[in-house]
Structures are given as structure tokens and as C-alpha cells.
Amino acid sequence: MRDFEKISFKQFKKDVKDDKKLYESYSLPSRNSKNAAGYDFYLIEDIEIKPGEILKIPTGIKSYFEPNEVLFLIVRSSTGFKYNIRLVNQVGVVDADYYNNKGNEGHIFIKIQNEGKETIKFNAGDHIAQGIFINFLKTDSDKNNEVERKSNY
């Protein structure tokens, strides 16, 4: 089982703003074609990013999935090719125990940098990154089966 959910409005007010209309207006990630591997993450609000600037963007989204899976966040190839935008950490890694953690409910943020020479503007609803669910394996000697998540990131 895996899916996306909105964070609570209480968390949204803390991380984004106290705006119920905005909270109700944004969409959950979705695949935009039948063979797409990634779920597109949409911007909640308009953004502008200057050359060299780094922005931490709230998505308003959290995700649950199986303990042997990971959600990779990757910049959409068209975003990188057209605008020279990259994720600061190249690939975001969201673990299954990030969901509903005590720190922020598992709110997924995307941190981007403009490596181009022009200011870029994106509109609310534009898709800027994609999430891909992947199974992973553990070693036979893994000893962290009972260790609880200590922080939200």
C-alpha cells in the first residue's frame, strides 16, 4: 500500500500559511501518462528563483508506503533541461518512517537551486519534481530493525 495525502491544515498553517482556500486548492502528486514512473509534485504557490538562489519549497504532501520501499524525489527532466534548476541534494530520499513523524507529520519539502543566469518564474500548479517509489534490500547483518526515527530530517 502506498499513497499521497495532504498534511493537516494545522501543519499547513505552520509550514506554509493560514489560508484555508489555498490549502483546499492544491493537488496531490499524480502520474501524467500511463507509462510514467514518477508522480509529479505540483507547486502550491507561484515562485521566483534568481540565479544562484536556493529555495525550500513546501509541497503540503506526505506519503505512506511499505517499510521495504523508499520514495525518491527527483527534479523533472524538463525542469532541469529548460531552466537549469536542480534539487540541492540531487535526489531526495524519503523513508517509510518519515510519514506522520512527530516533528512535521512527514511534510515533504523540495529544495531547489537555480544554476542558470536568468530569474525563473513558476506558477502554482506547475510540476517541478517527481516522486518514484522503489523497493530496497537490507543486509543480513542489519541491526537497525528496532531503531525509531529521532528527527524529522
N, C-alpha and C positions, 0 to 999 in steps of 0.2 A: 504494500500500500504506500502510495506517495501522492502528495498533492500540495497545492499552494493555498494559503489563507491570508486574509488581511490581518495585520496586527490589531489589537483592540484600539478603540478610539482614545482611551486613556493613554496608551503608549504613543499613539499618533500625536496627541497634543504635546507630549513631552519631547518627541523627536522631530516633529515637523512643525505643526501649528494647530491652534484651537480653531478649526474650520471644518464643521460637520459636512458642509456641501462639498468641499474638496475631498474629504475622507470618503464620501459616498461616490465620488465621480471616477476614481481611478480603477484600472482593470488589473486582474490577476494575470500573471505570465501565461502566454499561450504559444503553441506551435502555429506557424503561419502557412504551412503546407503539409501534405500527407507524409512526406519523407523527411521532414526537418527533424534533426536530432535535438536541437535546442529549443527551449521555451523562452521567447522574447520577454525581457523585462522592460516595462514602459515607464517613462518619466511621469512623475506626479505633477510637476510644475515646469514652466519654462526655465531654462538655464542659459547662462552665457559663460563661456570659459575663454580667458585670454591666453595668449601664447605663454607657455611655461607654467601656467596656473594649474593647481591641483584642487579638485572639488570632491567632497564626500557627499554622496547623493543618497538620501533615504529612499527606499523603494516602497515602504509601507507593507512589505510582504514578509511572511515567514513560511517555512516549508517543513513538512514532516515526511519521513521516508524510513526505510528499513535500516537496522543497525549495521548491515554489511554494505551499505551504499554511501556515496558521497555526492554532493551537488557541487559541480564545478561551475564557476561563473567566468565567462569569457567575453571579451568585447566582440560585438558583432563585426564580422569581417568588413562589411561595407562601411562601418563607422571608422575603423582603422584606416582603410584604404582611401576613403574620400576625405577624411578630416584630420588624419594623423593623431587620433585620440587613442590612448591606451589605458588599460587598467594599471594602476600603480603597482599592484602586486602581480601583474601579468595574468595569473589565474587565481581566482578566489576559491577557497576551499571551505565548504560549509559541511560540518559534521552532523550526524543524526542527533546528537545530544545538544546541539545548539537550539533546537526547537523548544520553545516555552522555557528557556532558562530564566533564572531569577533576575538577571541583570537587565534584560530588554525584550523578553518574550521570544527571542530569536529573530528580531528585526534584521533583515538583510540590507546592508548598505553596499553601495558600489562607489569605489574611489577611482576617479579618472584624472588623467593629465593631458593637457593639450601640448603636443610636441611640435605643432606646426608654427607658422609665422603669422597666422591670422586669428582674430577672435571668432569663435564659432558659437552660433546660437542654435539651441534645440528647443522644440516646443513640447508642452505637456502632451503625452500620448506617443511621442517618438520612442522607438525602441532603440536602446543604446547598448545593451548587453544581453547575453543569453545564458541560460542555465541548462546544464546537461547532467542527468543522473547517471552514475556509473557504479557498478559493483566493484568491490575491492577485496583483497585477500589479506590474511594475517599470518604471521609466522607461527610455527609450532611452539616456540618459546615465549610467545607474547604473555606478559604478566599484568597487563592493564585492564583486564576484563571487569574489575570491580571499582576502578578509579572513577570518581564523579567529576564532572566539569567544574572547574573552580572559578572561572570568569566567563564573561560574555564575549570577549576577544582580547 
